[in-house]
Amino acid sequence: MMMGKNASSEGYFVLLGFSHWPHLEVVLFVLILMFYLMTLIGNLFIIVLSYLDAHLHTPMYFFLSNLSFLDLCYTTSSIPQLLVNLWGPEKTISYAGCMIQLYFVLALGTTECVLLVVMSYDRYAAVCRPLHYTVIMNPRFCHLLAVASWVSGFTNSALHSSFTFWVPLCGHRQLTLLVTSSIFVLIPLILILSSYGAIAWAVLRMQSSTRLQRPFGTCGAHLMVVSLFFIPILCIYLQPPSENSQDQGKFIALFYTVVTPSLNPLIYTQKQRYRLLGSGNDFVNPMGI
């Protein structure tokens, strides 16, 4: 054993992956590659479109561009290694490679949790405080929220990764690591649900059915993305231990690592019919869709 580290004996880890189902590896390779290409194309499309279209220079599309770039980085930090392991006979990863991959996966995953909270706050401000929206979500504040999301994610990952690799995980240390991980999942989820609770209350107070369409249109896409991101994670954390829990966890993790980032661009582009064409007032419907 490499003394003082949580590592394997020769400086690398053997990745079991889906070796229990060798007949599925070729199928998984093709499917994962397809979803990865969809993720690259779809998220790059949103980033470029948000930059080139002046009508989309709004807070919601600014945060959406951050989410798209985040999904690109998140998938690229793990999927290429997964594809190599599925295709070739070598199913190992070096100690350094494992540290780097763990750091970026944790950093980008935590950043996405915080960024989804920021986006839900933007939806809250748009629906519940429409007359003050341009003042609340001014460009400087939007950039500050985006920077805070990225910094908090990478800072948490630095602490988490150091704890994982350099501190023996036994007793209360294992519990501390679990609690720290749960905080960055549960607190963002509670804040998001609180924002949408306030939005739902504001929507129910609206009398006109036409006025109801705009909040549902602007919030529906984000709420769907939140569901696709948090539900699989909660399934992993909350599933009771069993003989099949590890195998189930692999497929659940595969879903939110591979499938969810590829669906996000489709979800948001499907909501284009809600865009206020020709109104010239993108701050009233700041999502622009």
N, C-alpha and C positions, 0 to 999 in steps of 0.2 A: 504493500500500500504506500502511496505517496503521503508521508507523514505530515500532519497538520492541514491536510486538504481533504475535501470530500471528492476523491477522484479514484480512477481505476489504477491498476498496478503498473501499467506501462505507458501512461500518459495519453491514453485514448479510451473512448467508450464504445462498447458494442451496442448498436442500436437494434433492438428486437423488432420494432416497428410492427409490420403486418406479416412477420415471418410465419405465424401460425396459419396463415391463409396464402400459401405461395401461389396458388392458382389465381388469386385476385390481384397480384402485384402488377401484372401487365395492364389489366383493366383499370386499376387505380392510377397507374402512370398516365394513361391516355386521358382519363377524366380530369385528373389534377392539372395536367398540362393545358387542357382546353379551358378550364376555369381560370388558370393563371393568365393565359393570353387574353381572356375576356376581361380580367381585372386590369391588366395593363392598358388595353385599348380603351375600355370604358372610362377609367379614371383619368387617363391622359386627355381624353376627349373633353371631360368636364373641366379640367384645369385650363386647357387651351381656350375653350369656349368662354369660360368665365373671364379670362384675361382679355380676349379680343372683342367681346360684345359689351359695349358701353352700358347697355341696359341691365347688365348683370353685375355691375360694380356696386353691389349692395352688401350689407353685413351678412345676410344669409348665404350668399354665394361666396363671400370671402371665407366664411367658416366651412362651407361645403368644399371649397378648393383645398383647404387645410385637411379636411377629412379624406379627400381623394388622394392627396399626396401621402398622407399617413397610411392609407390602405396599400398604396404602391410599396412603400417602405416595409410595411408589416409583412406582406406576402413575400417580398423579395428576401427578407431576412431568414426565412425558413423553407419556403417551397423549393428553391433550387437544390438545396441539400436533400430534401425529401425525394425529389425526382431522381437524383443520383443514386440514392440508396435503393429505390425501387427498381431502377434499371440495371445496375451493375451488381457484381458479386460482392463487392466490398460494402459492408454495412457498418462502418465505423465512423467516428468523428474524433478529431484530436481534442486534447484537453483545452488548448487555446481556442480552437474553433467552437467548442461547446460553450466556453465562457462568453465569447463574443456573441454567439447566437442567442444565448440566454439573456444577455444584457439587452440586446436590441429588441427581442420579442417582448420582454417585460416592460421596457421603456415605451415602446410604441403601443402596447396594449393598455398600459396605464394612461398614456396620453390620450388614447381614444376614449377611455372612460370619462376623463375630465372634459375633453372637447365636446362630447355628447351632452354633458351638463351645461356647458356654455351655449350650445345650440338650443337647448331647451329653454334657457333663460332668454335667449333672443326671441324665441316663439312667444314666451310669456310677455315680454315687453311689446311685441308687435300686436298681440291680441288684447291684452289687458290695459296697456298704456299707449294706444295708437297715436294720440295727440302729442305725446312727449317722446315718441320713439326716436326721432332724429337727434334729440338732445341726449337721451340715454345711451343709445348705441352709436355714438360718434366714432369716427375713424380711429382716433387715438385710443379710445377705450376698447374697441374691437381688437386692435393690434396688441394691446396689453393683455386681454383675455387669451388670445392665441399664444402669446409668448409664455404666459403663466401655465397653460396646458402642457406645452412642450417641456418647459423647465421642470414642472412637478413630476412628469412622467420619467424623465431621464434621471432626476435626483432620486426618486424612489427606487428605480432600477439599480442605481449604483449601490445603494444601501442593501437592497435585497440580494443582488448578485454577490456582493462581498460576504454577506452573511451566509449565503448558500455554499460558497466554495472554500471559505477560509475558517469558518467556525464549525466545530463538530455539532452535527444536528442531533442532539439527544435531549431528553427531558424538556425543561421549560423553553429551551432554545427553539426546538421544533414547534412548540406552541406559539412562541412569539412570532415566528415566521408565518405561521398560518393566520394568526390574527392580523398581522400587517397586510397580508395579501387580501384578506376579506374586507378590510377597511376600504381599500381602493375599488372594491366592487360594490359593496353595500351602500356606502355613503353617496357615491354618484347616483346609484339607482334610486335612493330615497329622495335626493334633490330633484331628480328628473320627474319622479312621480308627484312630488309636491308642486312642481311647475305646471304639470298637466292637470293636477287637481284644481289649481287656480284658473287655468284656461277653461276647463270644463264648466266651472262655476260661472265664469264670465259669459261663456257661450249660451248656457241655459237661461241666462237673464236677457238674452237678445230675443226680440219679438219677431223680427222679420226672418223668413226662411232664406231669403237671398243673402242676408247678412251672415247666416250660418254657414253658407257654402265656402266663404273665404277662409275662416279659421280651420275648417275641416280640410280644405285643400292644402293650406300651407303647413299644417301640423301633421297631416296623415303620413307623409313620406318620412319625416323624421321619427315619428313614433314607430313606424314599421322597422326602420333601421335599428332603433334602440331595442326593439323586441328580438330581432335577429342576432343582435350582439350579446345581450344579457341573458336571454333564456338558455342558450346552450351552456354558458359559463355557470349559471346557477344549477343546471342539471348535474354538472360535474361536481360542484361543491356540495350539493345536497343529497346526491344519490347515496343510499346506504351501502356500506362495504359488503361485497359478495365476491364469489369466484369469478363472475363475469364483469365486475365493475371496471376493472382495468381495461378490458377489451372495449366495453361500451364507451369509456372515457376517450379512447383513441379515436373512435369514429365521431364522437361529439366534438372533440378538439379539431378534427379534420374539417368538420362542417364550418365552424366559425373562423377557422384559419384560411380555408380555401374558398368555400361557397359564399359566405357572407360578404367579403370584399368585392366579389364579382357581381353581386346582386344590387349593391348600393347605387351604382350609376343607373341601372335599369329602373329602380324604384323612383329616383328623382326625375329622370327624364320622362317617365310615364305620367308625371304630374304637370307636364307643360301646359295642359289645357286650362290650368287655373291662372295662367299668367295674364296680367292686365295689359292687353295690347293697346298701345296708343294712349294710355292714360298719362304717361310721363311722370307718374308718381310712384316710384318703386318703393318708397319708404312706407307707404300705406300697406302694401303687400310686399314686405322686404325680402321674402323668399324669392319673389319674382316668378313663381310658378303656381 
